[in-house]
């Protein structure tokens, strides 16, 4: 892939240095009261048998049902003429853990029921009806069963009302002894059995099928179980507040695109305590030991001295705990190393938007906590690579694309070009073989153009620009365009707009350099004027050298290969200076003059194409213009006009009359006529010019509308408004000339 890596600084998360950093962070947070061990409702993966953090749970729509069940009163109380209340649940298998029924204290319907007791069906446990703000009176019946050991919200309600926590499941999601006769059954088997028993006992009111959002493990895909468990947690509120506050300072982390800062901030504002213990065999073992006799807990960077009396916690830390330290632990922290002093904070993190929560946010708050600095200046968030249909690549769909296969077919540079320029920051990118073909074709164009240049550099040992007095119009133009491209590409790179930078490079290389300058250079390269040839060789070499340097960050292989084959200084292009703007090369007049010449050549080519007149047949070319500037440009560059239009006679004047049978084209400040008596159909020519008139009218109307918008005129930069006014004047001039030409044709019909 062409990644520039420093293998002398290779790091692995379980290296001694990084492991030391992990232990130090754990101990310091523990001593500060920000890490604690406690019983809490956690997300549990019953297949992997480990805890999951909130962001490792993927919610998806599953088919399910609302089971409406009778909970009978214990003392003969009736409600609405019935001796039971109606409770709706999607998870009957958790009923054995019910320890209360709750209503909202403001719900007038149930105020007289608070304090009464009902029986939990199938197990006949007496539980109270309590009042708690958690209950939404508008949802369902406005009464909910409370299962503190199997639901995070119920857990909080249970804490407020001092309710018993009854866990009814084992860690593999089978029912335990608290589930009575259902013990040993899988949770879904138990659900089916309980539903049958409720129906048999007349306790099931009805079953309403639904589709609802259910959490699944990101790791195994199985349905996550909310489970009461003793785990290690990071208290997030003070760390999150510190990270949010830092975004208001000069030391803030800049997000690209900016919208993802809102994503980061919103998550920090609503973050829950982070469960960091995992029931896995691989990872950093938690640096906590329990005394075998007293049960005392010891937390430290090193094991207790009398280790035979202690047993270390068997759990390991969430992998993101160590990853959160990556920006500074890899630099040798907690030691005060030379690398840490030199490289921290780092400059830019490049990562996917899908791990803002997992990684980016955690690096930020851990860095602020332990180094008092941001971990990096910028975060560039890119999208995901999807298949051609826009689907996420996955093993189940079989739509994954191996980048090595793509590289074998197209080369690494083509893949890098596609990935770098095919999208905008934060947006997903569809993989496309058509676009890979385009990338390969672009590289092929660069390769062939470079071969032409190198083949014509005989005697050039180091490209040096000739004296400015020796430059032709084409030289001035290409160097000015190069300078403009360097500025444009650099600005876009600085903003991480690689797509825009790529488009600017593509347009300059393909259109300006290959299609125009190289073709124009052939005039000098084949001339007998040695000075002219040498000047053109130097300009060709100079521009190609700068193009290769601009392209190198995206196309490292092909640019290095070409650069080594041409005159250069230094061992490798990797260490060559990146191009910078040279104000002396800016030449707006040359660009304007050259654009007029290009417009003329394009216009004649279009006429030839529409008249099916091949380039091999010479034509008369008549240019009507009152612009002395245009006359000078065309007359001084007649060799180019001859080469690109193959004219046998060129007339430039301000009083040219349109030949009776000719085709025409309007460019800025001039009308071009090509007499093609044997090929011209005046009716078709009228239709073509009439279409041209409509196009110019449309452009004039568009610009007038834009300039008539006060908000645009008042708020847009002055140079942008000025360019629109220039366009307006240009289109109006072209429209007038096209209308005049249309009138001439119609007078001949």
ABEGO torsion letter per residue (X at the ends): XGBBBBAAABBBAABAAAAAAAAAAAAAAAAAGABBBBBBBBBBBAAAGBBBBAAABBBBBBBBBBBBBBBBBAAGBBBGGBABBBBBBABAAAAAABABBBBBAABAAAAAABGBBBBBBGAGBBBBBBBBAABBAABEAGBBBBBAAABAAAAAAAAAAGBBBBBABBAAGBBBAAAEAABGBBAAAAAAAAAAAAAAAGABABBBBBBBBBBBBAAAGBBBBBBBBBBBBBBAAAAAAAAAAAAABAABBBBOBAAAAAAAAAAAAABBBBBABBBBABEBBBBBBBBAAAGBBBBBABBBABAAABBBBABBBBAAAAAAAAAAAAAGOABBBAAAAAAOBBABBBBBAAAAAAAAAAAAAAAAAAAGBBABABBBBBBBBBBAAGBBBBAAAGABBBAAAAAAAAEAAAAAAAAAAABBBGBBBBBBAAAAAAAAAAAAAAAAAAAAAAAAABGBABBBBBBAAABBAAAAAAAAAAAAAAAAAAAAAAAGBAAAAAAAAAAAAAAAAAAAAAAAAAAAAABABAAAAAAAAAAAAAAAAAAAAAAAAABAAAAAAAAAABBBBEABAAABBBBBBBAAABBAAAAAAAAAAAAAAAAAAAAAAAAGBBAABBBBBBBBBABAAAAAAAAAAAAAAAAAAGBABBBBBAABBBBABBBBBBBBGBBBBBBBAAABBAAAAAAAAAAAAAAAAAAAAAAAAAAABAAAAAABBAAAAAAAAAAAAAAAAAAAAAAAAAAAAAAAX
